[in-house]
Amino acid sequence: MLRFALRRLALMVPVLAGLSVLLFVWVRAIPGDPARAMLGQRATPEGIARVNETYGFNEPLVTQYFIYVKALLSGDFGRSIKTAQPVTESFLEKFPGTVELGLTALLLAVVVGIPLGYHAARHQGRLIDTVIVSGSLIGVVTPVFFLAILLKLVFANWLGWFPTTRRQDPQIDATHITNFYVLDGILTQEWDAVLNALTHLVLPAVALGTIPLAIIVRITRAAVADVLNEDYVRTAESKGLARSVISRRHVLRNALLPVVTTIGLQAGLLFSGAVLTETVFAWNGIGRYLFEAIGGRDYPVLQGYILFIALIYALINLTVDMAYGVIDPRVRVS
C-alpha cells in the first residue's frame, strides 16, 4: 500500500507540470487586460505600462512562464493584481471557510444519502422507494442558487431560525486560530462562538449538500440493488443470519466501492469552492474569491487556485483508491 501511494504521488509531478503549462496559456487567453481591470477608470497608457512592468506582463510569454515556475518552486504563488496581497496568504484566510462548508455539506450528504439509498434498494417498487427516488431526482435537478435563495427566504427571512449571511456574527468576540470557526471555538472553549458558527453553517450546507446527497442516494440504491441479487447474499439469508449482519458484512461492504468513488468526486467538487452558494450567503470562501478573480483578470490568483485545486483532486483520488483496499481485500492484493 505504501509503495502504491508513493508511486501515485510521483506521478502527480508530471501531471501538475503539464497542467501548469496549459493553465498559464489558458489564463492569458481570457479576454481583457489585467492592467486595465486593475486600474479601472484611472487607466492611462503610462499606468498600464507601469502595471505591466511591475508584474512582468511585458516580457515574452516563455520568459513569464519560467519566472512563474521559479517562483512556484520556492513556494511563492505571487501576489494578487487586485489587492497586492500574497496569494498564499489569501488562500490560508479563505480556504478554511470553503473546507468547513464543504465538509459539513459532504457529511450531510453521506450520513443521510447512504441510509436512504440502502432503504430504497431494500424496498424496491414500494412506496418508500418511489418517494426516495423521486426526492433524489428533485434534488439533482434543482439549481443550487434557487435552493439557496429559497432556504434563505423561508428559514432566515420568514421564520428567522437561521442567519442570512456570513460565517459568524460580527458582534461575536471569537478567537480565530486556524480560521476554521467551529474548530477555533472548540479549541478556545468559546461555546457561544461554536453555536453561532454552526447556525451560520446550516443553510449554506443544506443548499450545497443537496445535489451530492441526491447523487449518493441514487448510486447507493443501484449498488445495493445489484449486491442483493448476488448468490452469497441469498445464501447468508438462507442460513438465517441476522439482517444487521447481512447488511454490514455482505451487502454494504460489497456495495461501497462505487459509493466511495462518488463521495470522492463530490468531495473534490465541494472543496473546489461553491461559487453560487458562497455568493448567495456572502460566505468568505475560495469560491467567491475565484469569482472576483475571474472578473478582475487576476492571473496569479487564478493560476494558484486551479493548481491548488488540482492537487486536492489528486490527493482525494489517491485517498479513494487506498480506501478501496480497506473496503475490499481483493483490491488490496491486486
C-alpha positions in Angstrom: 0.0 0.0 0.0 2.8 2.4 0.8 4.6 1.6 -2.4 1.4 2.3 -4.3 0.9 5.6 -2.6 4.5 6.7 -3.3 4.1 5.7 -6.9 0.9 7.7 -7.3 2.5 10.7 -5.6 5.4 10.6 -8.0 3.0 10.5 -11.0 1.4 13.7 -9.7 4.6 15.7 -10.6 4.4 15.4 -14.4 0.7 15.8 -14.3 0.9 19.1 -12.3 3.8 20.3 -14.5 1.7 19.7 -17.7 -1.2 21.4 -16.0 0.9 24.4 -15.2 1.7 24.9 -18.8 -1.9 24.6 -20.0 -3.1 26.8 -17.2 -0.5 29.5 -17.9 -1.6 29.7 -21.5 -5.3 29.4 -20.8 -5.4 32.2 -18.2 -3.7 34.6 -20.6 -6.2 33.7 -23.3 -9.0 35.1 -21.2 -10.3 38.3 -23.0 -9.4 41.5 -21.3 -6.3 43.3 -19.9 -5.4 42.7 -16.2 -3.8 46.1 -16.0 -7.0 47.8 -17.3 -9.1 45.7 -14.9 -6.9 46.7 -12.0 -6.8 50.5 -12.8 -10.4 50.8 -13.9 -11.4 54.3 -14.9 -8.0 55.6 -13.9 -6.3 53.6 -16.6 -3.8 55.6 -18.7 -1.1 54.4 -21.1 1.5 55.3 -18.5 -0.3 53.5 -15.7 -0.9 50.4 -17.8 2.8 50.3 -18.8 3.8 50.6 -15.1 1.5 47.7 -14.1 2.7 45.5 -16.9 6.3 46.2 -16.0 5.6 45.6 -12.3 4.0 42.2 -12.9 6.2 41.2 -15.9 3.4 41.2 -18.4 5.6 43.0 -20.9 8.0 40.1 -21.0 7.8 37.3 -23.7 5.3 34.5 -22.7 8.0 31.9 -22.3 10.0 34.2 -20.1 6.9 34.8 -18.0 6.3 31.1 -17.6 9.8 30.3 -16.4 9.7 33.2 -13.9 6.4 31.8 -12.7 7.7 28.3 -12.3 10.8 29.5 -10.5 8.6 31.3 -8.0 6.4 28.2 -7.6 9.4 26.0 -6.8 10.2 28.4 -4.0 6.7 28.3 -2.6 5.7 31.7 -4.0 2.3 31.8 -5.8 2.7 35.5 -6.5 0.6 38.5 -5.4 -3.0 39.4 -6.3 -3.1 42.0 -9.0 -6.3 43.5 -7.4 -5.3 43.5 -3.8 -1.5 43.2 -3.9 -1.9 40.5 -1.1 0.1 37.3 -1.4 -2.0 34.6 -3.0 -0.9 32.0 -0.4 -1.9 34.3 2.4 -5.4 34.8 0.8 -5.8 31.0 0.5 -4.9 30.4 4.1 -7.5 33.0 5.1 -10.3 31.9 2.8 -9.8 28.2 2.2 -10.8 27.1 5.7 -14.2 28.6 5.2 -14.7 26.6 2.0 -13.4 23.4 3.7 -15.7 23.9 6.7 -18.7 24.4 4.5 -17.7 21.6 2.1 -17.1 19.1 5.0 -20.5 19.9 6.6 -22.3 19.5 3.2 -20.4 16.3 2.5 -21.2 14.9 6.0 -24.9 15.7 5.5 -24.9 14.0 2.1 -23.1 10.8 3.3 -25.0 10.4 6.6 -28.4 10.9 5.0 -27.7 9.6 1.5 -26.3 6.2 2.2 -29.1 5.1 4.5 -31.8 6.4 2.2 -30.2 4.7 -0.8 -30.0 1.4 1.1 -33.6 1.5 2.3 -34.8 2.4 -1.2 -32.9 -0.7 -2.6 -34.3 -2.9 0.2 -37.9 -1.9 -0.7 -37.7 -1.7 -4.5 -41.1 -1.0 -6.1 -42.7 0.1 -2.8 -43.9 3.5 -1.7 -40.8 4.3 0.3 -38.6 3.5 -2.8 -40.8 5.8 -5.0 -40.6 8.6 -2.5 -36.8 8.4 -2.1 -36.1 8.1 -5.8 -38.5 11.0 -6.6 -36.9 13.1 -3.9 -33.4 12.4 -5.2 -34.4 13.3 -8.7 -35.8 16.7 -7.5 -32.6 17.2 -5.6 -30.5 16.6 -8.7 -32.5 18.9 -11.0 -33.0 21.8 -8.5 -30.4 24.6 -9.2 -28.2 25.4 -6.3 -28.7 29.1 -6.4 -32.5 28.7 -6.5 -32.5 26.3 -3.5 -30.1 28.6 -1.6 -32.4 31.7 -2.2 -35.5 29.6 -1.2 -33.9 28.4 2.0 -32.7 31.9 2.9 -36.2 33.3 2.2 -38.1 30.7 4.2 -35.8 29.8 7.1 -33.9 33.1 7.5 -36.2 35.9 6.4 -39.7 34.5 7.2 -39.1 32.2 10.1 -35.9 33.8 11.5 -34.5 30.5 12.6 -31.0 31.0 11.0 -28.8 33.9 10.0 -28.8 35.0 6.4 -25.1 35.8 5.6 -21.5 35.4 6.8 -19.7 32.7 8.7 -20.3 34.3 12.1 -22.0 37.3 13.6 -19.7 40.4 13.8 -20.6 41.0 17.4 -19.3 37.6 18.5 -15.9 38.2 20.2 -14.3 35.0 18.9 -10.6 34.0 18.8 -9.6 32.7 15.4 -6.6 30.5 15.5 -7.0 28.3 12.3 -9.8 30.2 10.6 -12.0 27.1 11.0 -14.5 28.9 13.1 -16.1 25.8 14.7 -12.8 24.2 15.5 -11.4 27.5 16.8 -14.4 27.8 19.2 -13.8 24.3 20.5 -10.1 24.8 21.0 -10.7 28.1 22.9 -13.8 26.7 24.6 -15.8 29.7 23.4 -19.1 27.7 23.1 -21.2 30.7 22.1 -18.8 31.1 19.1 -19.2 27.4 18.2 -23.0 27.6 18.4 -23.1 30.8 16.3 -20.8 29.3 13.7 -22.9 26.2 13.5 -26.1 28.1 13.0 -24.5 30.0 10.1 -23.4 26.7 8.5 -26.9 25.1 8.4 -28.5 26.8 5.4 -25.5 27.0 3.1 -24.5 23.4 3.9 -28.0 22.2 3.1 -28.1 24.1 -0.1 -24.6 22.9 -1.1 -25.1 19.3 0.0 -28.5 18.6 -1.7 -27.1 17.6 -5.1 -24.3 15.4 -3.7 -26.9 13.8 -1.3 -29.2 13.0 -4.3 -26.4 11.6 -6.3 -25.2 9.4 -3.4 -28.8 8.2 -2.8 -29.1 7.0 -6.4 -25.6 5.4 -6.6 -26.1 3.6 -3.3 -29.5 2.4 -4.3 -28.2 1.0 -7.6 -25.1 -0.6 -6.0 -27.1 -2.2 -3.1 -29.7 -3.5 -5.6 -27.0 -5.2 -7.6 -25.5 -6.8 -4.5 -28.9 -8.0 -3.1 -29.2 -10.2 -6.2 -25.9 -12.0 -5.6 -25.8 -15.6 -4.6 -23.8 -15.1 -1.4 -26.4 -12.7 -0.1 -29.2 -15.2 -0.7 -27.0 -17.9 0.9 -26.5 -15.8 4.0 -30.2 -15.2 4.2 -31.0 -18.9 3.9 -28.6 -19.6 6.7 -30.8 -17.5 9.0 -28.1 -14.8 9.7 -29.4 -11.6 11.3 -30.3 -8.9 8.8 -27.9 -6.5 10.5 -25.0 -8.9 9.9 -26.0 -9.5 6.3 -26.3 -5.8 5.7 -23.0 -4.9 7.3 -20.8 -7.8 6.2 -22.2 -8.8 2.8 -24.3 -6.0 1.4 -22.9 -2.6 2.3 -19.2 -3.7 2.2 -19.6 -5.0 -1.3 -21.7 -2.1 -2.5 -19.5 0.6 -1.1 -16.8 0.8 -3.9 -18.9 2.8 -6.4 -20.3 4.9 -3.5 -16.8 5.7 -2.2 -15.8 6.8 -5.7 -18.9 9.1 -5.9 -18.1 10.5 -2.5 -14.5 11.3 -3.6 -15.7 13.1 -6.7 -18.2 15.1 -4.8 -15.7 16.0 -2.1 -13.4 17.4 -4.8 -16.2 19.5 -6.2 -17.2 20.8 -2.8 -13.7 21.7 -1.7 -13.0 23.5 -5.0 -15.3 26.2 -3.9 -19.1 26.7 -4.2 -19.3 29.9 -6.1 -23.1 30.3 -6.1 -23.7 29.2 -2.5 -20.9 31.4 -1.2 -22.2 34.3 -3.2 -25.8 34.0 -2.0 -24.8 33.6 1.6 -21.9 36.1 1.4 -19.6 33.3 2.6 -16.0 34.3 2.9 -14.5 31.3 1.0 -12.5 30.3 -2.1 -15.5 30.2 -4.4 -16.3 33.9 -4.0 -12.6 34.7 -4.2 -12.3 32.9 -7.5 -15.4 34.6 -9.0 -13.9 38.0 -8.2 -10.5 37.0 -9.6 -12.1 36.0 -12.9 -13.8 39.3 -13.2 -10.6 41.2 -12.4 -8.3 39.1 -14.7 -6.3 38.3 -11.6 -3.7 35.9 -13.2 -1.7 34.9 -10.0 -4.9 34.1 -8.1 -6.4 32.0 -10.9 -3.2 30.1 -11.5 -2.5 29.4 -7.9 -6.2 28.5 -7.2 -6.5 26.0 -10.0 -3.1 24.3 -9.3 -4.1 24.1 -5.7 -7.5 22.5 -6.5 -5.8 20.1 -9.0 -3.5 19.0 -6.1 -6.5 18.5 -3.8 -8.3 16.4 -6.5 -5.2 14.2 -6.9 -4.9 13.7 -3.2 -8.6 12.9 -2.9 -8.4 10.3 -5.7 -5.4 8.8 -4.0 -7.3 8.5 -0.7 -10.3 6.9 -2.5 -8.0 4.4 -4.2 -6.4 3.5 -0.9 -9.9 3.2 0.7 -10.7 0.5 -1.9 -8.1 -1.7 -0.4 -9.5 -1.2 3.1 -13.1 -2.0 2.0 -12.3 -4.9 -0.4 -9.2 -7.1 0.4 -9.2 -8.3 -3.2 -8.3 -4.8 -4.4 -5.5 -4.6 -1.9 -4.0 -7.9 -3.0 -4.2 -6.9 -6.7 
